[in-house]
Amino acid sequence: MRNIMLFCAAGMSTSMLVERMKAAAADQGYEVEIAAHAVSEAAKLGGDADFILLGPQVRFEVDRVKGLFPDKPVEAIDTVMYGTMNGAGVIKHVREVLGD
């Protein structure tokens, strides 16, 4: 079971994307836990994640969060995937990076 954490400005704007990612993962039989939180919680919650994604609105925090978790993949979500709420595309990318 993989754990993916999404961080955004308030932890709410990514909720629709999270639901679409969960649906895509279920369709693929990919066991994953996905949650969204405010980026201010990254230091506290990111340690449990296998992959950390930041919303485009907080992409400026990528280097800071990478510094907190140098052993984990940390990326900003592609703006097109985010804007189109392409949960399947985000899951595909996560699986590629993690080798799943």
N, C-alpha and C positions, 0 to 999 in steps of 0.2 A: 504494500500500500504506500503510495507516494503522497507527500504533503506539499501542496502548492499554496503559497501565500501571496496575495495581491495587496499592495499598499497604495493608497491614493490620498488625496487631501484630507478627506474626512472618513473614509472607510465605507462610504455609501454609494459613490458614483460608479463603482465597479460591480455593484451587486447584480445587475442584469448580465454582465459579462460572466460573472461567476456561475450564474444559473445556466447559461448557454455552454460554458465549459463543462459543467457537471453533466449536462445532457449528452454532449459529444463524447465524453469519457464513458458514460454508461452505454452508449450505442456501440462503442469499441470494446467493451468489456475491460476497460482500463480502470483498475482500482486506485482511486485517488480521493484525497480529502482536499477541498478547496475552500478557502475563506478569504474575506476581504477585511482589511483593517485600515485605520488611519496610519499614515507614514510615521507619525510620532510614536507609534507602538512598535516600530520595526526592531529596535534594539531588544525589547522585551520578548517579542514573539517570534522573531525570525530564526532563532536557534533551532526551532522544531521543524523548519521547512527544508524540503529537498530542493526547492526552486523558489526564488523570490522574484516577483514581477512588480514593477512600479507602473502606476498609471502615467500616461503622457504628461499630465499636469504637474507631476512631481518628478519628472525625469532628471531634474537638476540634483536630485538626492542620490542618484545611482552610485557615484563614487563614494559617498559617505557610507551607504549601506554595504557596498562591496568591502569597504574597510572594516566594517563590523563583522562580516562573514566572508573572509577571503577564501574559504574552502567550499563555498556554495555558489551556484550560478545565480547571478543577480543581473536583471536586465529591465529596461523600460519596455513596456508593451508597444509593439508596432502601432503607430498612430492610425493607419488604415484599418488594421484588424480591430483596434479599439473602437474607432468611429463607426464601423459596420457591425460591431458586436459579434465578430467572427470567432465564436468559442471553439469551433472545430479547428480553425487555423491555429489558434493559440495552443490548443492541446497537441496538435501535430508538431509544432515547434518545440514544446516542452519535451515530448517523447523523443524527438531527434537529439536534443541537447543531452538528455539524461541517458540516452542509449536504450530506451525502452521500446 
